[in-house]
Amino acid sequence: MLVAQLVRRTCLAAAVAGGLALTGLAAPALAIPPGNNGTIKIDGKEFDDHPNNQPHVGCEFQVDFYGFDEGDSAKVTFKAHSPTGDRRTLLSDTVFIGEDDNSGGGSENGLDASKTYTLDFDGIEPHPKQGFHVKLTIKTDDGRKHKVFWVKDCGPMPTPTPTSSTTEPTPTHTPTATATPTKDHEEEENGEEKPEAVPTAVPAGTDSTGGGSGAGLVGLVLTTGGIVAGTAAIARRRFLHDS
């Protein structure tokens, strides 16, 4: 009798415990009260939704946001970090991460957003083995989150190809030669001018007015007289010059 009662009570306790366990499994996960909730993870290629953090990534990487409050937006800032940086800002961005509440926390179910980035490290000397050290800051209305990591295998940013412009050649002015006037008469070495040549013959049968042979004879006489007079004048000049 006592054994039978003990068995019945044991079975009842087991049934109650099983019912409570099933009720707990069926109950949905409750959201945490709003506050500085959420976490960030750095994800290298190949990208996935698993909340594992990779502190060494290639030049292209992702930032994953988990468990943030509904309605949140994140101000994202990347800065060059010591020992390979001078804290200059490499990139700033804004990401909406509040599509739902913070249930799921930092698990894969709590993923709120993912964003892919490539940073410009122009003018920064990398560490010979680790690459570039970067500090990531996430700011929401409820607080800040920080993450530091290394980025490597980043080549130089492509330089824009200069556009060639065609310049028309400037026309050149060719100077025009100016004629130099010449003297009508050359001077002799002794300073005397050469007398003009006197014609020694007149075409037979014509003169300047188209006359006949008589006029031609007169012209011949005048020509001869001119030659004699010219010769006498030159001789007289030379005589006076020598004396």
GIWO-V403710 format. One record per backbone hydrogen bond with DSSP energy under -1.0 kcal/mol. CO is the residue of the C=O (numbers start at 1). NH is the residue of the N-H. If there is no record, write none. Layout:
BEGIN
co->CO nh->NH
co->CO nh->NH
END
This chain:
BEGIN
co->1 nh->5
co->2 nh->6
co->3 nh->7
co->4 nh->8
co->5 nh->9
co->6 nh->10
co->7 nh->11
co->8 nh->12
co->9 nh->13
co->10 nh->14
co->11 nh->15
co->12 nh->16
co->13 nh->17
co->14 nh->18
co->15 nh->19
co->16 nh->20
co->17 nh->21
co->18 nh->22
co->19 nh->23
co->20 nh->24
co->21 nh->25
co->22 nh->26
co->23 nh->27
co->35 nh->37
co->39 nh->66
co->41 nh->64
co->42 nh->54
co->43 nh->62
co->50 nh->52
co->55 nh->150
co->57 nh->152
co->61 nh->117
co->62 nh->43
co->63 nh->115
co->64 nh->41
co->65 nh->112
co->65 nh->113
co->66 nh->39
co->69 nh->72
co->72 nh->97
co->72 nh->98
co->74 nh->95
co->75 nh->139
co->76 nh->93
co->77 nh->137
co->78 nh->90
co->78 nh->91
co->79 nh->135
co->80 nh->87
co->81 nh->84
co->88 nh->80
co->91 nh->78
co->93 nh->76
co->95 nh->74
co->98 nh->71
co->102 nh->105
co->104 nh->107
co->107 nh->110
co->108 nh->111
co->110 nh->67
co->113 nh->65
co->115 nh->63
co->117 nh->61
co->121 nh->124
co->127 nh->131
co->131 nh->127
co->132 nh->151
co->133 nh->81
co->134 nh->149
co->135 nh->79
co->136 nh->147
co->137 nh->77
co->138 nh->145
co->139 nh->75
co->143 nh->140
co->145 nh->138
co->147 nh->136
co->149 nh->134
co->150 nh->57
co->151 nh->132
co->186 nh->194
co->188 nh->191
co->192 nh->188
co->203 nh->206
co->207 nh->210
co->212 nh->216
co->213 nh->217
co->214 nh->218
co->215 nh->219
co->216 nh->220
co->217 nh->221
co->218 nh->222
co->219 nh->223
co->220 nh->224
co->221 nh->225
co->222 nh->226
co->223 nh->227
co->224 nh->228
co->225 nh->229
co->226 nh->230
co->227 nh->231
co->228 nh->232
co->229 nh->233
co->230 nh->234
co->231 nh->235
co->232 nh->236
co->233 nh->237
co->234 nh->238
co->235 nh->239
co->236 nh->240
co->237 nh->241
co->238 nh->242
co->239 nh->243
END
